[in-house]
Amino acid sequence: MEFFTSFFSTDSLLVGTIIPFLFVLTVVVFVHEMGHYLVGRWCGIGVKAFSIGFGPELFGFTDRRGTRWKLSAIPLGGYVKFTGDMSASSQPDPEATEHLTAEELKVAFHTQPVWKRAATVFAGPLFNFFLTIAVFAVMFGFYGRYVLEPSVADVQPDSPAAMAGFEPGDRFVSVDGTTVRTFGDVQRLVSGRAGDELTFVVRRGEQEVELVARPRVSEQKDALGNTVKLGVIGVVTDETVGQPRLIEYGPLESVGEAVRETGYAIYRTGQFLKRFVAGREDRCQLGGPVRIADMAGKAAQLGFEWLVQLVALLSVGIGILNLLPIPPLDGGHLVFYAIEAVMRRPVSERVMDAVYRVGLFAVLAFMGFVFWNDLFGC
């Protein structure tokens, strides 16, 4: 009984980590693949299989259209296999195409106009962004948002802000040309720009003053207890100056705010990847399945709403990664379709196969890199 209780307690590996991890990953993968499926069906493309996970099938069923819906053994992704595909990466299968009936050829993926194929491929990442918008909209609608005025209560000694000439009482107007409404806006714009020279416009009394500061890296703990490295300039606010307040949103307002929040998440993720490639971000900030599982467990302990927020943020990341122009990711397919649209003919099978091999190696190398980070590197 003690073993049974400990095995199924919220602190156990199964309930405390594995189940939250599978929940987060399954929701994100299901929505991504459902985007491919729904738009593909709307375009009249036949679907052979819809799988959550890879590898051997654990269980499933076949619907009246002939699509096999299944749950597979390796829960680290999923795929939609369209008519005429030879693999989950939607590469054409010439041998299988020869054996397709006339009816099947009409609905085969690779016999469709290029715009239908592109729309079907792009729908996966797009649905990931829709998921994030939906989650944020519900959160803003139910809970609102606490904000602080973008005013400075104190300037830390020897900080970039002190050297730039910031003073207590300054109120931020813009950061590098972007207008700010709250202190959180300032933090967001600064946090991803460590080492960059930023121009700040602040209101000081009746005047607007332009100041230039270069954020420095600071190690901090996020809400889940993870160590993150952020750019800071060394200004703080408090309740007296910041005047914290709760903003409540109606249905349409919550959607609008959710779109803005999702846009920021996309921008911040893209900014991180760009800086990472340039060697300006710490490699330990990238994690794989082990890191995600750990974060899911911590989020579940804080409450279901934290777990749902993790779903939203992971969904943005999955959407952006899939749009990278690397086969066999969705972005790689879109590059081929763009070339086909311009040249008015498909890319040759020999070239496509060679690029797919290089792309697959790059994806596997990246997966190995994040696994190493998870287990040994950081």
N, C-alpha and C positions, 0 to 999 in steps of 0.2 A: 504493500500500500504506500509506503514512503517513497519507493522508487516510482510508482505510478504518479503520485502527487508531484514529485519533483520534475518528472519528465514532461508533464503537461502544465506546469506552473508558468506564469507570465515571465519568469526569469530564466526559463529553460531555453536551450538552443532551438528547439522545435517551435514553441509558441512565441518566444521572445524575439527570435531572429528570422528563422526560415520562413514561417508563415507570413509575417509582414513583408519580407523580401519578395516572396512569390506573388503576394497581392499587388505590390507596387509594379513589379515587372510585367505581370500578366495583364494588368489594366492598360499599361502603356503600349505593350505589344499588340494587344487585341484591338485597340483603337487605331493604331498605325495600319495594321493589316486590314481592318474593316474599311479604312479609307480606300485602299487599293481595290478591295472587293466591290464596294458599293459603286464607285465610279466606273470600274471595269464592267460591272453588270449594266450600268446606265448607258455605257458605250456599246453594249451588245456583245461583249467578249465572254466566251465560255470559261468557266472556272472548274478545274479538276479537283483541287484540294485547298482547304483552309486549315492551317495547322498553327497551333500554339506550341512552340517548342520544336526541336529538331530530333532526328533519330527515329528509333522504333516507335510505332504507335502504341499508346497505352490503352486508349479506348476512343471510339468515335461512332459516327453514323453517316449515312449517305442520304441527302435530301432528294426531293422529287426531280430536281434539275440535274442530278448526277454529281453534285459536289460532295466530296468527302470532308466532313468536319471532324477534326481529330485533335486530341491532346497527346503530344509526343514526349519522349523520355527526358530530353535535355531542355530544361526550361529557361534557355538563355536567348530567346528570340522567337521567331515565327516566320511564316511565309504564306503567300497565296500562289498557287500553281495554276497558271492559265492554260487553256487548250493550246497545244503545240510547244509548250516549254519542255526542255529536257532536265531542268533543275529548278531549285527554289530561287535562283538568281535571274530567272526569266530569259535564259539564253535559248535561241531557237534550236530545235532538234530536227535537222534535215531528214534523218531516217524516219522519225516518227511522223513528220509532215507527209511523207510519201504514202503512209498508210491511213491518213485521215480521210474520212468520207467527205463528200461534197458539202454536207451540212456542217460538219466540223470545221472544214476550211473556212466557211463563212464567218465563224465565231472565233477562229484561232487568233491569238494575240498578235502574231507577226504578219498577219494579212490585213490588219487594220490600218487606217490612215495614221500618219505620224502624230497628228494632234490628239487622237484618241489614246494612243500609247503613252504620249507625254502626260496627258491629263491623268491617266490611271496611275502612272508612276508618281507624279507629283502629289497625288491625293494622300498618300501615306504620311509624309511629313506635314502636309497641311492639316490633316485631322489631328496630329499631335499638337499643333498650335491651337486648334479649336478646343481640344481637351483642356489645355492650360487656361484659355480664356474662360471656359465654362467653370472650372474650379475657382478661379479668382473671382469671377462674377458672383458665385454663390457665397464665397467667403466675405466679400465686401458687402453683399446684400444682407447677410445675417449678422456680421460682427462690426461692420464699418471699419474705420482705420483711425488710430491715434497718431496725431502729427504734432510737431513742434515748429514754432516760427523759426525762420532761418537767421537767427540772431546769435551773436557771439557773447557768451558770458565771461569767458576767460581764455587767455592765450598762454599755452605752455611755454616755459622758458627754453631758449635755444632750439625751438621748433622751426620748421619752414615758415609757418605763419608769423612767428615773432621776427624772423629775419626779413620777411616780406613787408612788415609794417602793419599787420593787423592789430586792432585795438578792441578791448571790450566795448560792447555796444554797437559794433559794426553789424549791419544787416546785409546779408548776401542778396544781390540782385541777379547775377548770372555767373556761371562758371564756364569758361572757355566758349563764350557766345551762347550758351544754353540758359534760358531763364529758369530760375528755381522758385518753387512755391513754399517748400518746407526744408527743415534742416536735414531730413532724410534724403531729399533730392541732392543736396550738397554732398552728403556722404556717398551716395551712389556714384556721382560723377567723378569723385576723387578716388574712390576705393580701387578702381581698376586702372589708375594712371600713375602708379608709382614710378618715379624717375622722369616723368614727363613735365615739361614746363607748362603750367596752366595760368591763364589770365582770369583773375577774379574782379568783378565789379561789385563794390559794396556801397551801401548808403551810410554816410557818416554825417549825422546832423542833417543839414539841408543839401549836402553835396554828395555827388557820386564820385567815388575814388577807385582808380584802377590799380590793382596789386598783382604781382607775379610771384608765384611760389611753385616749388617742385616737391610734390608729395614724396615722403619716405616710406619705406616698408615697415609695417608693424605687425607682429604676431598677436592674434586675438583668438578667443574661443567663440564659436558660433552657438546658436541656441541648442544644437545637438551635442555640444562638447567637442567638436572637431577643431583642430588648430588650423586657422586660415591666415594667409598673409595678405594684408590690405594696404593700400596707399592712404596715408593720413597727412594732414598739414599741421595738426596740433592745436585745433580750436575745440572748445567744448561749450555746451549750453546747459541750462538748468531750468527748473520749473518757473523761476521768477522771470527769466528772460525769454525762455522758450514758450511759455504759456501753453502747456499741453492741452489738447482738446480732441474730442471724438468727432470725426466726420461720418455722418450716416448717409447712405446712398439709396436712392430709389432703384427700381428695376433697370431702367435705361441707363441711369448714372453708373450703376455697378458694372454694367456691361462695358460702358465707355472706359471706366477706370481699369477694368480687367484687360481691355485691349491695350491700353497704355502700359500696364504692368507687364504684359506679355511681350510687347515691343521692347521694353527695357531689358527683359530677360534674354531675348534674342540678341539684342545689341551687346549686352555684357558677355554672353557666351562667345559670340563671334570675336569680340575684342580680346577675350582671353586666349582663344585659339591663335589669333594673329600674333599676339605678343609671345605666346608659347613657341610658335614656329621660329620667331626671331630670337629665341633664347632669353626672353625678358621675364618669364614667369617660372616659378619653382615647379619642377616636374612632380613633386609630391602633392601638388594640388589636383593632379589627375588620379582618379581611382577607377577600379573596375568592379566586377560583381561582388567581391569580398567587401569593398568599401561601401557599396550600395546596400548590401545586406546589413552591415553594421549600422549605417544611418537609418535604415528602415526599422531596425530593432529599437534604436534610441527614439525615433519619432513615434513609434507605437506606444512606448512607455509614457510619452508626454500627452498622448491622446489621439483619437482618430483624426481630428482636424489637422494635426501635424503630419500624419501619414498621408493624408490627401494632398497637402501642400507639397510634400516630397514627390508625389505622383506628378503634380503640375510641373515642377522644376525639372524632373527627369524627362518628362515628355518633351519639353523644349529642347533639352540636350540631345535626345534621340532624333528629334526632327531636324536639328541643325546638322548633326553628324551624318545623317542620311542624305543630306543635300550636298555634301562635299563631292566634288567632281572626280570621284575615284570609283571605278568599277570594282566589285559588283554592287556598290551602294546605289541608291536611287539617283543621286546626282550624277554618277557615271553614265547611267542610262540616258538621262536628260541631255548630257553632252553629245552622246551618239545621235540622239533624235534631232538635236539642233543642227548638227553637221548634215544629217540626212535631209532636213528641211531646206538647208542652203544649197546643197549639191544636187538635190532632187533625186538622190539614189542612196540606198543604205550603205553604210561602211562595209567594206569587204569582210568576209568571215575570217580570213587569215589575220587581218589587222585587229579585228575585234577580239579574236581569241588571244592574241599576243598581249593586248592591253588588259584583258580580263585577268590573265595570269599575273601580270605585274601588279595590278590593283589588288588581287586576292592576296598576294604576298604582302603588300603594304598593310592591308587590313589585319592579316594574321600577325604581322610584326607589331602593330599597334596594340592588338589584344594581348600579346605576350608582354609588351611593355607595361600595360596597366596591371596585369596580373603580377608581374614582378614588383611593381610599386606596392600593390596590396600586401604581398606576402613577405618580401625581403627588402625592397628598396627604400622604404620610408618608415 
